[in-house]
Amino acid sequence: MKYMKHLIAMLALMWLSVPALAAQGSIEVRIEVKKIEVTTVYGEKKTKEVDVKTVLPGDELIYTIYFKNIDRVPVDNIEITDPIPKGTVYKQGSAFGAGTEITFSVDGGKTYAGPDDLNVTGKDGAVRKAQAADYTDIRWIFTPKLPPEKTGTAQFRVIVK
């Protein structure tokens, strides 16, 4: 039950925290969260996305952000930012979005860069390359023109701590 409450809090946070920046009122955003379920059938591992009913440490969740142009004119340079949910760790290499430039933040969304350009300072004061566990936020910039009533998607996966 403790983890279910944690999941509900994460979902509420995600719903409220996915801003899409474009012309005022021209983009509608919806998010969907699924759990990756792994089963073994005749010795072969199979994965599928299932609705989230419970969540435990080690579970993998996939977040899909749908954005739709609700304006009457095409919109470009749509910027979507999303924090990595508390209690989870970003799964390296899982961020996706066709037609998007994807960058990450390690400072709570103040600055963004590609994975190769991110550094963090350890407790010992030494600077090192950031790892997936250091990421705090993800940003997608959708550069093509999105026609009226058309949608795009962005995705990422996390592992529950």
N, C-alpha and C positions, 0 to 999 in steps of 0.2 A: 504494500500500500504506500509505503514511503516513496518508492520509486515512481509510482503512478502520479502522486502529487507533484513530484519533481518534473515529470514529463508534462503535466498540465501547465505548470508554471512556465516551462520552456516554450510550449506551444503558444501560450498567451504572449510571452515576450517576443517570439518570432513574428506573430501576427501584427503586433503593434510597431515592430522595429524595422520593417522592411520598406524604407523609403525609396521611391522611384522619382528621380528628378527629371523633369522635362517641362514643357509648357504647362503652366498652372492648370490642373484639372484634366490633362489629356491622357494620363496613363492610369489604368486600374491594375492593382496588384493583388494576387491571391497566392497563398502558399499551401503546399501539401506536404505532409510528413508521413513517410512509410518506414517500416522496419524491414531490414534485410533478413530473411529467414533462410537458414542453410539446413538442408536435409540430405540424408544419404539414402539412395535407392540403389539396391544391388551393388553396393560398393562405390557408386558414383555420386559425387557431391553435386547437388543442385541448389541454386539460389532463386529466390523469388521475393518480390516486394509484397508485404502484407500490411493491413491496417494495424496501427499501433494500439494494443490493448494494455500491455505492460511493458516496462523497460527495466533492464537489469544491467549492471556493469558489464562491459564487453559487448553489448548489443551495438549493432551498426544501424544508424538511421540515415535516410536519404531525404534531403529537403529539396523540393522542386518549387521554384518561384515562377509563376506565370504572370506575364505582364501583357496588357492589351491596350492598344491605341483606341481610346474612346472619343477622340477628336474627329473632326471632318477633314483634316489635312494630314499628310504624312508627318511623322515626328522622327527626328534622329538624335543621336547622342544621348540616349536614355541611360541614366546612371542609376544603378541599383546597388545599395549597400546593405550588408547584413552582418550583424555580430555573430560570432561563433557562440552557440548557446552555452551558458554556464553549466558546468558539470559534464562537458563533453570535450573531445579533442578532435580537431580537423583531421580528416583522413587525407594524407599526402596525395596530391595529383587527382583528387576527385572533383574539383570545381570544373564546371563545364557551362558553356553558353555559346551556341552558334552565333557568329558575327559579333562576339564580344571580346573586349580586352579585359583580362582578369588580373587584378592586383590584390595584395593583402596588406593588412596592417598588423603591427605588433605593439601598438601604443594606444589601443582603444579607439581607433578610427581617426586619429589626428593626421597621420600621414600614411600613404599607400605606395607600394612598389612591387615589382616582380620578386619572386622567391629568391633569385640570385642576388638581389640588391638589398635584402633585409638583414639587418644585424641587430643583436640584442646584447645588453651588458649583463653579465652574470653577477651573482651575489659577491663574487670575489673581485669585481670591477673589470674583469677581462671581457673584451668584446669578441663575440663569436657570430658565425652565420646563424640566422634564425632557422628553426626547425618547425615542422607543422604544428607541434604542440605549443609553440610560441604565438601562433596566429590568434588575433583577437577579432578580426573583422575581414570580410571579403567584399570587394567592389567589382561589379561588372559594368562596363560601358558598352552599350549596344550602339554601334556606329552607323549601320545602314538605316535608310529611311524605312520606318515601319508604317505601312499604309493603314488607313482607317479600318477599324474592326479586326485587324490582324493581331496575332499574338506572338510572343517569343517566350523562351524559357531559359532559366538559369538553374543549375543544380550544384549541390555539394553534399558530401557525406561526413558524418562524424561518428566517433566511437564514444559510447557512454562510459564515463569514469567509474 
